[in-house]
Amino acid sequence: MSCMNAVDTNVLVYLHDTRDPAKQAQAAALVMSLADGVLLWQVACEYVAAVRNIVEAKTAPVAASRLRGTADSAALDFILGCPHYRGRA
């Protein structure tokens, strides 16, 4: 049986929110330690909406760029709508 480890929106927000360094460090450790981690499209959309209000990512393209960098550095697979399709963002 296989299992996927999906990253929650809040973890990604904490990862980029510098207002609480302790939460930021915990989020970074969690994301970087995931084996077979995935980033669901819904979480990506929620992240872009959320970080535009709290970090220096005031536009959707800037927020999306930050998320892409996180996904690439943590080697997260980006799942586009269907759990059977796994592709890189």
C-alpha positions in Angstrom: 0.0 0.0 0.0 1.4 3.4 -0.9 0.8 6.6 1.0 1.2 10.3 0.1 2.2 13.0 2.5 0.3 16.1 1.5 1.5 19.5 2.7 -1.1 21.6 4.4 -1.7 25.3 3.4 -0.9 26.5 6.9 2.5 24.8 6.9 3.4 26.5 3.7 2.2 29.9 5.0 4.3 29.5 8.2 7.3 28.6 6.0 7.2 32.0 4.3 5.9 34.1 7.2 8.8 35.8 9.0 6.7 37.2 11.8 7.1 34.0 13.9 10.6 32.5 13.5 9.8 29.5 15.6 6.9 28.4 13.5 8.9 29.2 10.4 11.7 26.9 11.5 9.3 24.1 12.4 7.5 24.4 9.0 10.9 24.4 7.2 12.0 21.3 9.0 8.7 19.5 8.3 8.6 20.3 4.6 12.2 19.4 4.0 11.9 16.1 5.9 8.9 14.8 3.9 9.5 11.7 1.9 7.1 11.4 -1.0 5.6 14.8 -0.3 2.9 16.2 -2.5 1.5 19.6 -3.1 -2.2 19.5 -4.0 -3.6 22.0 -6.5 -6.2 23.2 -3.9 -3.5 23.8 -1.3 -1.5 25.8 -3.9 -4.5 28.0 -4.6 -5.2 28.5 -0.9 -1.5 29.4 -0.3 -1.4 32.0 -3.1 -4.6 33.7 -1.7 -3.3 33.6 1.9 0.3 34.8 1.5 -0.8 37.8 -0.6 -2.1 39.3 2.7 0.7 38.5 5.1 4.1 38.3 3.4 6.0 40.3 0.8 4.1 38.6 -2.0 1.4 41.1 -2.9 0.7 39.7 -6.3 -0.4 36.2 -7.4 2.7 35.7 -9.7 5.1 36.6 -6.8 3.3 34.2 -4.4 3.2 31.4 -7.1 6.9 31.9 -7.7 7.7 31.5 -4.0 5.6 28.3 -3.9 7.3 26.9 -7.0 10.7 27.5 -5.3 9.5 25.7 -2.2 8.2 22.8 -4.2 11.4 22.5 -6.2 13.7 22.8 -3.1 11.7 20.2 -1.1 11.2 17.9 -4.1 7.4 18.0 -3.7 5.4 16.4 -6.5 2.6 18.7 -7.6 -0.7 16.9 -8.1 -3.0 18.5 -10.7 -6.6 17.7 -9.8 -6.4 13.9 -10.0 -4.5 11.7 -7.5 -3.5 9.4 -10.4 -1.6 12.2 -12.3 1.7 13.2 -10.7 3.7 15.8 -12.5 6.3 18.4 -11.5 5.0 22.0 -11.2 
